[in-house]
């Protein structure tokens, strides 16, 4: 009996030593895949590098200037109103001037009632200048474009062209 107790104690001690040695080995060499703690996407452990990464600060979005805003819209306005180059240049310069004034008014952050009053004055001056600079039908088309939007005006022009073609064929 004594030899069996010795054998049981010896086997328990040996088994415990192997268990601790296995845990210690696993802790030193990462996940056992030769990665030394870097993981490589297999098994257990972190899947990321231990090297700290720099925090990227998102770039602040700069508001567009009046010139960028108008230049971005002019091709579609030119198409919708069917302007020639001279009319397009006049409209572009006038719009840039008054869009800049609106941007400056926004920067002031006036109370809503005062802001509405300032916008109305800017719009009134813009309309007067456009009326004096553009042919009457182009000015009226521009006013209509402001009410309906560019896309609707382009669709309306295409429909009118189709009707005109049908009349010309007949």
MODELLER restraints for C-alpha pairs under 7 A, 6 or more apart:
rsr = mdl.restraints
at = mdl.atoms
rsr.add(forms.Gaussian(group=physical.xy_distance, feature=features.Distance(at['CA:26:A'], at['CA:32:A']), mean=6.39, stdev=0.5))
rsr.add(forms.Gaussian(group=physical.xy_distance, feature=features.Distance(at['CA:29:A'], at['CA:36:A']), mean=4.85, stdev=0.5))
rsr.add(forms.Gaussian(group=physical.xy_distance, feature=features.Distance(at['CA:29:A'], at['CA:37:A']), mean=6.54, stdev=0.5))
rsr.add(forms.Gaussian(group=physical.xy_distance, feature=features.Distance(at['CA:30:A'], at['CA:36:A']), mean=4.73, stdev=0.5))
rsr.add(forms.Gaussian(group=physical.xy_distance, feature=features.Distance(at['CA:30:A'], at['CA:37:A']), mean=4.03, stdev=0.5))
rsr.add(forms.Gaussian(group=physical.xy_distance, feature=features.Distance(at['CA:31:A'], at['CA:37:A']), mean=6.60, stdev=0.5))
rsr.add(forms.Gaussian(group=physical.xy_distance, feature=features.Distance(at['CA:31:A'], at['CA:39:A']), mean=6.61, stdev=0.5))
rsr.add(forms.Gaussian(group=physical.xy_distance, feature=features.Distance(at['CA:31:A'], at['CA:43:A']), mean=6.45, stdev=0.5))
rsr.add(forms.Gaussian(group=physical.xy_distance, feature=features.Distance(at['CA:31:A'], at['CA:44:A']), mean=5.88, stdev=0.5))
rsr.add(forms.Gaussian(group=physical.xy_distance, feature=features.Distance(at['CA:31:A'], at['CA:45:A']), mean=6.53, stdev=0.5))
rsr.add(forms.Gaussian(group=physical.xy_distance, feature=features.Distance(at['CA:38:A'], at['CA:46:A']), mean=6.76, stdev=0.5))
rsr.add(forms.Gaussian(group=physical.xy_distance, feature=features.Distance(at['CA:38:A'], at['CA:47:A']), mean=6.50, stdev=0.5))
rsr.add(forms.Gaussian(group=physical.xy_distance, feature=features.Distance(at['CA:38:A'], at['CA:48:A']), mean=6.47, stdev=0.5))
rsr.add(forms.Gaussian(group=physical.xy_distance, feature=features.Distance(at['CA:38:A'], at['CA:49:A']), mean=5.85, stdev=0.5))
rsr.add(forms.Gaussian(group=physical.xy_distance, feature=features.Distance(at['CA:39:A'], at['CA:45:A']), mean=5.98, stdev=0.5))
rsr.add(forms.Gaussian(group=physical.xy_distance, feature=features.Distance(at['CA:39:A'], at['CA:46:A']), mean=5.90, stdev=0.5))
rsr.add(forms.Gaussian(group=physical.xy_distance, feature=features.Distance(at['CA:39:A'], at['CA:47:A']), mean=5.06, stdev=0.5))
rsr.add(forms.Gaussian(group=physical.xy_distance, feature=features.Distance(at['CA:40:A'], at['CA:47:A']), mean=6.20, stdev=0.5))
rsr.add(forms.Gaussian(group=physical.xy_distance, feature=features.Distance(at['CA:41:A'], at['CA:47:A']), mean=5.38, stdev=0.5))
rsr.add(forms.Gaussian(group=physical.xy_distance, feature=features.Distance(at['CA:66:A'], at['CA:96:A']), mean=5.55, stdev=0.5))
rsr.add(forms.Gaussian(group=physical.xy_distance, feature=features.Distance(at['CA:66:A'], at['CA:99:A']), mean=5.53, stdev=0.5))
rsr.add(forms.Gaussian(group=physical.xy_distance, feature=features.Distance(at['CA:66:A'], at['CA:100:A']), mean=5.08, stdev=0.5))
rsr.add(forms.Gaussian(group=physical.xy_distance, feature=features.Distance(at['CA:67:A'], at['CA:96:A']), mean=5.65, stdev=0.5))
rsr.add(forms.Gaussian(group=physical.xy_distance, feature=features.Distance(at['CA:70:A'], at['CA:92:A']), mean=6.70, stdev=0.5))
rsr.add(forms.Gaussian(group=physical.xy_distance, feature=features.Distance(at['CA:70:A'], at['CA:95:A']), mean=6.77, stdev=0.5))
rsr.add(forms.Gaussian(group=physical.xy_distance, feature=features.Distance(at['CA:70:A'], at['CA:96:A']), mean=6.08, stdev=0.5))
rsr.add(forms.Gaussian(group=physical.xy_distance, feature=features.Distance(at['CA:74:A'], at['CA:92:A']), mean=6.93, stdev=0.5))
rsr.add(forms.Gaussian(group=physical.xy_distance, feature=features.Distance(at['CA:76:A'], at['CA:150:A']), mean=6.87, stdev=0.5))
rsr.add(forms.Gaussian(group=physical.xy_distance, feature=features.Distance(at['CA:77:A'], at['CA:150:A']), mean=6.50, stdev=0.5))
rsr.add(forms.Gaussian(group=physical.xy_distance, feature=features.Distance(at['CA:78:A'], at['CA:88:A']), mean=6.36, stdev=0.5))
rsr.add(forms.Gaussian(group=physical.xy_distance, feature=features.Distance(at['CA:80:A'], at['CA:150:A']), mean=6.39, stdev=0.5))
rsr.add(forms.Gaussian(group=physical.xy_distance, feature=features.Distance(at['CA:80:A'], at['CA:153:A']), mean=5.83, stdev=0.5))
rsr.add(forms.Gaussian(group=physical.xy_distance, feature=features.Distance(at['CA:80:A'], at['CA:154:A']), mean=4.77, stdev=0.5))
rsr.add(forms.Gaussian(group=physical.xy_distance, feature=features.Distance(at['CA:81:A'], at['CA:138:A']), mean=6.80, stdev=0.5))
rsr.add(forms.Gaussian(group=physical.xy_distance, feature=features.Distance(at['CA:81:A'], at['CA:141:A']), mean=6.36, stdev=0.5))
rsr.add(forms.Gaussian(group=physical.xy_distance, feature=features.Distance(at['CA:81:A'], at['CA:142:A']), mean=6.83, stdev=0.5))
rsr.add(forms.Gaussian(group=physical.xy_distance, feature=features.Distance(at['CA:87:A'], at['CA:134:A']), mean=6.71, stdev=0.5))
rsr.add(forms.Gaussian(group=physical.xy_distance, feature=features.Distance(at['CA:98:A'], at['CA:122:A']), mean=6.68, stdev=0.5))
rsr.add(forms.Gaussian(group=physical.xy_distance, feature=features.Distance(at['CA:98:A'], at['CA:126:A']), mean=6.52, stdev=0.5))
rsr.add(forms.Gaussian(group=physical.xy_distance, feature=features.Distance(at['CA:102:A'], at['CA:119:A']), mean=6.87, stdev=0.5))
rsr.add(forms.Gaussian(group=physical.xy_distance, feature=features.Distance(at['CA:130:A'], at['CA:139:A']), mean=6.59, stdev=0.5))
rsr.add(forms.Gaussian(group=physical.xy_distance, feature=features.Distance(at['CA:131:A'], at['CA:139:A']), mean=5.91, stdev=0.5))
rsr.add(forms.Gaussian(group=physical.xy_distance, feature=features.Distance(at['CA:145:A'], at['CA:153:A']), mean=6.02, stdev=0.5))
